[in-house]
Amino acid sequence: MGQPPAPGGPDQPPSSGRSGDEPPSPYEPPAGWPASEPPSGWQQGEPGRYDQPPVWGPPTGEAPPSPYGPPGSHPSYGQHPGQWGPRPGMNVLAVLSLVFAFVFSPAGIVLGHLARRQIRQTGEEGEQLAFWGLILSYVFTALGLLACCGWIAFAFWAGSGDHGTYR
């Protein structure tokens, strides 16, 4: 009967200096594994810190030429060479003319005529909207007037005759 084998013997991994009750540190490699080496091309400076790999390219005093030319030499996003500025947008009165054709058609007529005049003066978009707003406003106004006239005619027709007797 001999003595128990010494720690770090052939049957056991070397001891890390911890007591047997502590779990292994997640930051240390498992016992018996080789320590990781830094990638090739990296030089170690301070212990535990790696410096950057060597920089390839022009000397540090010069900047490489830009493949896109100097700043400001190209048009910004959405512009094309020869374009003088932003195009005027959609005429708001033309849109409102089409909307009011369904809501209150006499207002659609007024807005449609105002929109067409503004579009001629400013060159804005929306000529078709103003046109269809006018057409629909006139049609719905005419239908409304016919309905009112028909209702009035029905009221006179129902009111004439003798009241209360069926023969």
C-alpha positions as CSV (number, residue, x, y, z in Angstrom):
1,M,0.0,0.0,0.0
2,G,1.5,3.1,-1.1
3,Q,0.9,6.8,-1.0
4,P,-1.8,8.4,-3.1
5,P,-0.5,9.7,-6.4
6,A,0.8,13.3,-6.3
7,P,-1.3,16.0,-8.0
8,G,-0.3,16.4,-11.6
9,G,0.8,12.8,-12.0
10,P,0.3,10.7,-15.1
11,D,-3.3,9.9,-14.2
12,Q,-4.5,13.4,-13.4
13,P,-4.2,16.8,-15.1
14,P,-2.0,19.4,-13.5
15,S,-3.6,21.4,-10.8
16,S,-4.4,25.1,-11.5
17,G,-3.9,26.2,-8.0
18,R,-7.6,26.2,-7.1
19,S,-9.3,24.2,-4.4
20,G,-11.3,21.3,-5.5
21,D,-14.6,23.0,-4.6
22,E,-14.4,25.9,-7.1
23,P,-15.7,25.3,-10.6
24,P,-13.3,25.9,-13.5
25,S,-13.1,29.5,-14.8
26,P,-14.8,29.9,-18.2
27,Y,-11.9,32.3,-19.2
28,E,-9.1,29.7,-18.9
29,P,-8.6,26.8,-21.4
30,P,-9.4,23.4,-19.9
31,A,-6.5,21.7,-18.2
32,G,-4.2,19.9,-20.6
33,W,-5.1,22.0,-23.6
34,P,-2.4,24.0,-25.4
35,A,-2.6,27.8,-24.9
36,S,-4.0,29.6,-28.0
37,E,-1.5,31.4,-30.1
38,P,-2.2,34.7,-31.8
39,P,-2.9,34.5,-35.6
40,S,0.1,34.7,-37.8
41,G,1.1,38.2,-38.8
42,W,0.1,39.7,-35.5
43,Q,2.7,41.0,-33.1
44,Q,2.3,40.9,-29.4
45,G,2.9,44.2,-27.5
46,E,1.8,44.3,-24.0
47,P,0.9,41.0,-22.3
48,G,-2.7,40.2,-23.1
49,R,-3.0,42.8,-25.9
50,Y,-2.5,42.3,-29.6
51,D,-1.4,45.2,-31.9
52,Q,-3.0,45.7,-35.3
53,P,-1.5,43.8,-38.3
54,P,0.7,45.7,-40.7
55,V,-1.1,48.2,-42.9
56,W,-0.8,47.7,-46.7
57,G,-1.2,50.6,-49.1
58,P,0.1,54.1,-49.7
59,P,2.2,55.8,-47.1
60,T,0.3,57.1,-44.1
61,G,0.8,60.8,-45.2
62,E,-1.1,60.4,-48.5
63,A,-4.7,59.7,-49.0
64,P,-5.6,57.5,-51.9
65,P,-7.4,59.2,-54.8
66,S,-11.2,59.0,-54.7
67,P,-12.7,57.0,-57.6
68,Y,-15.8,59.3,-57.4
69,G,-14.0,62.7,-58.0
70,P,-14.0,65.7,-55.7
71,P,-17.0,66.3,-53.4
72,G,-19.8,68.4,-55.0
73,S,-18.8,67.5,-58.6
74,H,-21.8,65.3,-59.0
75,P,-25.6,66.0,-58.7
76,S,-27.2,65.0,-55.4
77,Y,-29.7,62.2,-55.2
78,G,-32.7,62.6,-57.4
79,Q,-31.3,65.2,-59.6
80,H,-30.1,64.8,-63.1
81,P,-27.5,66.9,-65.0
82,G,-29.3,69.8,-66.7
83,Q,-32.2,69.8,-64.3
84,W,-32.9,73.4,-63.1
85,G,-34.6,72.6,-59.9
86,P,-37.4,70.6,-58.4
87,R,-40.5,70.2,-60.5
88,P,-43.7,71.8,-59.0
89,G,-45.8,69.2,-57.2
90,M,-49.4,68.2,-57.4
91,N,-52.0,71.0,-57.2
92,V,-53.9,70.7,-54.0
93,L,-57.0,72.4,-55.4
94,A,-57.2,69.7,-58.1
95,V,-57.2,67.0,-55.5
96,L,-59.8,68.8,-53.5
97,S,-61.9,69.3,-56.6
98,L,-62.0,65.5,-57.1
99,V,-62.8,64.8,-53.5
100,F,-65.5,67.5,-53.2
101,A,-67.1,66.1,-56.4
102,F,-68.4,63.3,-54.2
103,V,-68.9,65.2,-51.0
104,F,-70.4,68.6,-52.0
105,S,-70.4,68.9,-55.8
106,P,-70.9,72.7,-56.1
107,A,-67.7,73.2,-54.1
108,G,-66.0,70.7,-56.5
109,I,-67.0,72.9,-59.4
110,V,-65.5,76.0,-57.9
111,L,-62.3,74.2,-56.8
112,G,-61.9,72.6,-60.2
113,H,-62.0,75.9,-62.0
114,L,-59.6,77.5,-59.6
115,A,-57.2,74.5,-59.9
116,R,-57.2,74.7,-63.7
117,R,-56.3,78.4,-63.6
118,Q,-53.5,77.8,-61.1
119,I,-52.1,74.9,-63.1
120,R,-51.9,77.1,-66.2
121,Q,-50.1,79.8,-64.3
122,T,-47.6,77.7,-62.3
123,G,-47.1,74.5,-64.4
124,E,-48.0,72.2,-61.5
125,E,-49.3,68.7,-62.1
126,G,-52.9,67.8,-61.7
127,E,-54.6,68.8,-64.9
128,Q,-56.4,65.5,-65.2
129,L,-57.5,65.5,-61.6
130,A,-59.0,69.0,-62.0
131,F,-60.7,68.0,-65.3
132,W,-62.3,64.9,-63.8
133,G,-63.2,66.8,-60.7
134,L,-65.1,69.3,-62.8
135,I,-66.8,66.6,-64.9
136,L,-68.0,64.6,-61.9
137,S,-69.0,67.8,-60.0
138,Y,-71.1,68.9,-62.9
139,V,-72.7,65.5,-63.3
140,F,-73.5,65.1,-59.6
141,T,-74.8,68.7,-59.4
142,A,-77.1,68.0,-62.3
143,L,-78.3,64.7,-60.7
144,G,-78.9,66.5,-57.4
145,L,-80.9,69.3,-59.2
146,L,-83.0,66.7,-61.0
147,A,-83.7,64.9,-57.8
148,C,-84.8,68.1,-56.1
149,C,-87.0,69.0,-59.0
150,G,-88.5,65.5,-59.0
151,W,-89.2,65.7,-55.3
152,I,-90.9,69.0,-55.6
153,A,-93.0,67.8,-58.6
154,F,-94.0,64.7,-56.6
155,A,-95.0,66.9,-53.6
156,F,-97.3,69.0,-55.8
157,W,-98.7,65.9,-57.5
158,A,-99.4,64.2,-54.2
159,G,-101.0,67.3,-52.8
160,S,-103.4,67.8,-55.6
161,G,-106.8,66.0,-55.8
162,D,-109.4,65.3,-53.2
163,H,-108.1,64.6,-49.8
164,G,-109.2,61.5,-47.9
165,T,-111.6,59.7,-50.2
166,Y,-110.9,56.7,-52.4
167,R,-113.4,56.1,-55.2
